[in-house]
Each structure stands twice: as structure tokens, then as C-alpha cells.
Amino acid sequence: MRLHTDDGLSGTGYTYTIGTGGSSVVALLADHLAPRLLGQDARNVEAIWKDLFFFTHATAVGAITALALAAIDTALWDLRCRRANAPLWRAAGGARQRVPVYNTEGGWLHLTPDELVVQARAAKADGFRGVKVKVGKAHVSEDIERLAAVRGALGPAFELMVDANQCFTVAEAIRRARHYEPLDLAWFEEPMPAEDLSGHVRLSRSTTLPIAVGESIYSLQHFREYLQRDACSIVQADVARIGGITPWLKVAHLAESFNVPICPHFLMELHVSLVAAVPNGAWLEYIPQLDDITTGRLTIDDGHAQAPDTPGLGIDWNWDAIDRQTRVRREVGR
């Protein structure tokens, strides 16, 4: 999404869906949200976000509304940074410019232990500091076989994260965590459905593993409940799914007040600057999904990603490639 101001500046916003919902996000933007931006002062980022959030109260809090809000909010932040001639990582806080990065391009549930080891060794050779492996095989012994193979091949100093994609019941999550503990995992991600707050409380009390949640949480208040009840020890807020940079930063600082790190989900080209902006940004997730529509690439050196120094979000869009992939165009007022 591109926003233009009467003083000649423009900002580009960014959101995404996986498989479904894209046309719904576009419709919400074109029919309801974008028209409310006309005539507003783009510098008033907080006021605009609050106005749009209240305007959509009948459909919030939820994925479609959050994804649409994120497209606008990220464009406004792009404008803000360009007006200030500052990179996002500095405008949003400037904690540091380099952040550790781990690889999620692999680790899929269908892969054999040997295949996982090959991928993990390649990631380590490429300089990554850790890898994520999916868990949730039919029996816990199958998970352990896969994880033990990677841990044995890569050694104790290489970080190993696991992701269950919300597939377990409370009882099964507690059981599996007990078996995972000897492998010294960096975290156990999305063990159960995100709406099961009490289940995460029970799990967190029963295991020494760090419990990570956030990619399926759509409000600051929901994160607050998780943190207040010690239901997680790592938050993984996603800029698109939380509704933009404005609420993402609030989640990050909320987590900081609980001495909890933030390790965001997806959107690495955008999150690299935000992880660098805040003092509790711990890890960047490497998933290169924008290579086909951007001209620049994430700079990685010695297991760390470098936040871009260019003004704005730091993403070099390939507009010719984007135009080729555009299937439906909708313009405000048409």
C-alpha cells in the first residue's frame, strides 16, 4: 500500500496473508479504511491508528482487521522515517544495528532425521546461530528422534528452537515438554491454540523450557494477559498480525517491563529494524519470502543481521515485479 502527502512524500506499507484472506484485507482497506485517511496529517501516527482501530471495533480484534491496519501503519512509519531522513531502526528506538538471526527455512515435519541434520549443518555453515524444527509427530518418540539427531550433530552451543503450530492439548504439551527438556531447547513455540491462556499457564508452570507465543495474538491486551499470568517467557509479536509498527513497539516495551525478550514472527525484512530498535529484541527469524519482489537482500554477517541504514522501512521494492504479480487492483473511490 502506498500513501502520498500533499508535500510530495510517499510511504509504502506492507502486510501479508498465508493462503486465504488477501481479498478481504484489500476490500477492508479500499472500502472503509483508506477513505478515512484523506485530509489527515500523516505525522499523527498514533491518532490515525487509534481512529482506525475504533472505526473497526465491530471487526476487531482479529486477523483481517489487524492485517489491514498494519498496511496503513507501516506506510505511515515509512513516511515518518523518510520525512526525518532516518532509518526505521533508529527512529523506533535505536538500541543497536545488528541482531542475531536463526533459520526457519527447513525443519519441516515430513523431513527425516538425516534430512534435518543436513539442513541444520548447512545453516550453521552459512553462519546462522540456530535453527527451528517442527514438532508434533504422531508419537513423542518420533519428535525426540528428530531433535536428538540435530542436537547430536550440531552440538550444545548451536541454538535449537521447536514449533508445534498450536497442535497439542494441554496434557500432551506438558508431556512433550518433559521429553524435550534434556535437549536444552531455546524455546517451545506455539504449543497450543493461542486462545488457551490457562493452558499456557499450566504448561509454563510445569516445564523449564521457555514457552514462546505471539504470531497468533492480535492485541496488546492479550499479550498483557499472557505476561501478567506468566504464561510465556518469549513473545513473538508479528507486525502484520498485531496491526502495525505502532502496536508492535508497545508489545515490545510491555515485554521489556516483564524482562521478557521479543523474537518476532516472519517479515524479516521489516522486523530486522524493529528487533534492532528495542533493547529486548533477541532474535530475528530468517524466512526470505520477499526475494521475488525486492531488489535488496538482508545483510547477514557472523550470524547477525544488519538493519538497513536507508531512510524509511529499508525495503527496496521491485515495482515492476509487483505489478506483474498483481491480479486485482482496487482504487479508493472507484
JOZIVEN-V873191 format. One record per pair of residues at least 12 apart in sequence whose C-alpha atoms are under 6 Angstrom apart, sorted by the first residue. I is the first residue (numbers start at 0). J is the second residue. Records with the same first field share a line. If there is no record, write none. Layout:
BEGIN
I: J, J
END
This chain:
BEGIN
0: 12
10: 74, 77, 78
11: 74
12: 70, 71, 73, 74
13: 70
14: 66, 70, 239
24: 63, 67
29: 331
61: 217
65: 240, 241, 242
66: 239, 240, 242
68: 242
69: 239, 242, 243
72: 243
73: 243
77: 311, 312
80: 310, 311
81: 310, 311
84: 310
85: 310
86: 308, 309, 310, 311
87: 272, 311, 312
88: 272, 273, 275, 276
91: 276
92: 276, 277
93: 276
94: 275, 276, 277, 278
95: 275
96: 275, 305, 306
97: 303, 304, 305
98: 303, 304
99: 282, 302, 303
100: 282, 283, 284, 302, 303
101: 127, 128, 129, 130, 284, 285
102: 130, 285
103: 130, 131, 285
104: 286
106: 132, 133
107: 133
108: 133
112: 145, 148
116: 149
126: 301, 302
127: 302
128: 302
129: 157, 158, 159
130: 159
131: 159, 160, 161
132: 161
133: 161, 162, 163
134: 162, 163
135: 163
158: 185
159: 184, 185
160: 184, 185, 186
161: 187, 188
162: 188
163: 189, 190
164: 189
165: 189, 190, 191, 192
166: 191
167: 190, 191
169: 198
173: 202
186: 209, 210
187: 210, 211
188: 211
189: 212
199: 230
200: 230
203: 230
209: 232
210: 231, 232
211: 231, 233, 234
212: 234, 235
213: 234, 235, 236
214: 235, 236, 237, 264
217: 240, 241
218: 241
219: 250
232: 259
233: 259, 260, 261
234: 261
235: 261, 262, 263, 264
236: 263
237: 263, 264
255: 279
260: 279, 280, 281
261: 280
262: 281, 282
271: 306
272: 306
292: 317, 320, 321
293: 315, 316, 317
294: 315, 317
295: 315
END
